[in-house]
């Protein structure tokens, strides 16, 4: 947790944005002047001025992961103030709680304010803040509020436990989930909904998430190689000689023409040919749902942006705080779907890359 002394001036009266001088910003961070909100503003300003996180770390002692936390948390804090919170909440999070506010980054401004008030009223830590934020985000996707539950962060978390409890056949675990739901419930009607589970033992089956559409390149002939095209005959010697070799990079031989333009070759499987508006994204496989414990490996995602109708057997890309996120929805959501995940492509396992260049070894 990032904490600042309680006797500091009001953070609203101090701002790293009052200076454009990077030396002043670095000095502010080295001396830890102001509070964590000011530090986050200073780190953000330095990054905009071209300083990378490692350079800031070496100059100030703020580690890259801490820089990211306080920058994002400061943005959440300011948006929370814009929506209006109590003086007690403003003062509390102006001193401590950047780790808790960081977890609220996935919420909109109104949700951040009400959730921060709730976290403070219950004296909840950052681990609980993460749980509450996820519940509120999932809850916000309902076009209509579940029966008995209100539009309050406490009821959002209570509903998540109510839903889990209904799916639980083990009585001990069911009782634990009911108790957790009652602990978070804000409205009396939400409490009543949860208390009904104490005498109602109907089990609601949980729809399992579908398997991720994972493929792996296996045969050498499936490995793409991009060749420069000089043109179509008849061509001049100059055109022939001007054809430049490209330098593919990474496991999928990605070619970049500029910072914002890149191409990658994918085998023409039927699944790929059927896409109408395909786009590829590189990621690490442990960034995928239910793959956190997998061995780290570069992975290619193929998304069809033309497929935006919900399907319970597919994963979709949605927007979350301005970033793309892969999600599966057991029920039709009330947020825009940006495209369906078509396949996840893993690179071929090559023990010796020179082997592919030796004809006699390939022929064997």
FENNORZI-V608212 format. One record per pair of residues at least 6 apart in sequence whose ideal C-beta (glycine too) atoms are under 6 Angstrom apart, sorted by the first residue. I is the first residue (numbers start at 0). GAP is how many residues later the second one is. Records with the same first field share a line. If there is no record, write none. Layout:
I=GAP  GAP
//
This chain:
0=98
1=34  68  96
2=93
3=31  32  91
5=89
7=27
10=24  26  83
13=20  24
15=9  22  25  26  29
16=24
21=27
24=17  20  21
25=33  34
27=14
28=10  13  31  33
29=30
34=59
35=34  62
36=37  40
38=31
39=30  31  34
40=33
42=24  28
43=27
45=10
52=11  14
56=6  7
68=29  33
69=28
71=30  33
72=25  28  29
75=25  28  29  36
76=16  24
78=30  33
79=32  33  36
82=26  27  30
84=28  32
88=27  28  31
91=28
98=27
99=19  26  29
102=26  27  30
103=8  11  29
104=216
105=27  31  214  215
106=26  29
110=25
113=39
114=21  38
117=35  36
118=10
131=21  25
134=21  22  25
135=17  20
138=17
140=192  193  194
142=191
145=13
147=41  42  45
148=6  10  41
149=37
151=34
153=30  32
154=31  32  35
156=27
157=23  26  27  32
160=16  19  20
161=19  32
163=13
164=9  12  13  32
165=38
166=37  39
167=6
168=34
177=16  19
180=13
181=12
184=6
206=123
208=119
209=103
211=132
212=130  131
213=130
214=128  130
215=130
216=131
219=136
221=45
223=29  41
225=20  29  39
227=15  16  17
229=9  10  13
230=8
245=9
247=7
250=47  96
251=12  48
253=8  10
254=8
255=6
263=16
265=6
274=29  67
275=30
276=28  29
277=24  26
278=24
279=20  22
280=20
281=18
282=16
283=12
284=6  9  12  14
285=6  8  10
298=45  47
299=45
300=43
301=40  41
302=14  36  38
303=35  36  38
304=34
306=33
307=29
309=22
313=26
314=11  13  26
315=21  24
316=7  21  22
317=7  9  17
354=6
//
